Amino acid sequence: MSARLCSVEEVTHQAYEIFQQLAPENLSEQDIEQFNLHHEDYGFIEDSEPDESWQELVALEIEPEHFVQVLVGIEYEDGDEVLAKILISRDIDAPFCHVLWKQSESE
């Protein structure tokens, strides 16, 4: 039986909702303030095939058609600032999400 998969758009939206819910616990107040100030004009949410770095971080076999990598951040003139890198499952029957948060300068 093949997996029942959500669309890439649906899981990208889910990943952004997860970002919004968990950001206050995982990002600095300054990062949240900057994102809130600039997300309308310079914020980005990009989906792509998961990169190879996830395989070392999660104990799952990452099949590219079953997972999406979502980056949430802000575009600046001198480069992008990624606030969260999210791996999320498209499989309706096997939900999974893992977030790598931007590390604060003091860490």
N, C-alpha and C positions, 0 to 999 in steps of 0.2 A: 504494500500500500504506500502510495507516495504521500509526502507531507503536504498539509494544507498551509499554504504560505500567504502571509499578508503582502500587500504591495510594498514596494520600496518607499513610496510616499507615506503610507500609513505608519511604517515603523520609524521613518524619519521624524514624523510628527510625534510619535510616542517618545522617541529619544529626547526631543526638545522639551516635552512636558516633564520628563524625568529630570532633565537638566534644571528646569525652572524650580522644581520641587526641592532638589538636593543642593543647589548652588549655595544657599545661605549657610549650610553646614560645612561646605567644602572649599569655598573660595573666600578670599579676604574681602572685607567691606569695601576696600578700594576697587577691587576687580568687579564686584557687583555694581558699585556705583558707576564705574566706567561703562560697563555693559548696558546698564539701564539708560545712561545718557546717550550712548552712541548706537544702540542696536538697530534703531529704525533706519539710520542712514548708512552705517558701516558694519553692522552685524552680519554674520554669515552662519548658515547651517548647510554643510556640504555632506552629501552621502557618497560613498564609494565602496568598492570591494574591500574587505578587510585586508590590512597589510600583514606581513609575516610576523611582526612583533607580537601579535596577539597569541600566537601559538605557545610562546614561552610564558605567557601570563595566565592563561586559563587552561584548565584541565579538560578541554573538549577538543574534538576534531572539528576544525572550523571549515565547513564546506561553504565556499563562496556564494553559492546560490541560496543558502539558508541563513546567512548573516549579512548585516550591513554595518559598515563603519560610518559613524556620523561625527563630524567635527563641528564644534560650536565655538565661535570666537568673534573677534573684531578685526577688520581690515584697517591698518594704519598706512600712511604714506611710506614708512620705512619697513613695512612687513606686516604679516598677520600675527595676531596673538591668539593662540588656541587656548581656550579656557577649559574645554572638556573634549576628550576623545572617547567616544562611546561605541561599544560593540553590542549590537542588539540582534536577537533572533527574529527571523521572519516566520518561523514555524509557530502556528497558532497553538499547537498541542505541546510545545516544548519551549515555553517562554524563558528567556535568558537576557540579562543585561549586565554589562560591566562597564564602569566609568573610570577613566583615568583623568584626574583633575590636575589643573595647573598647580604646580608647587609654589608656595609663597617664597619670597626672597629670603626669609629667615631660615628656611629648611635646608 
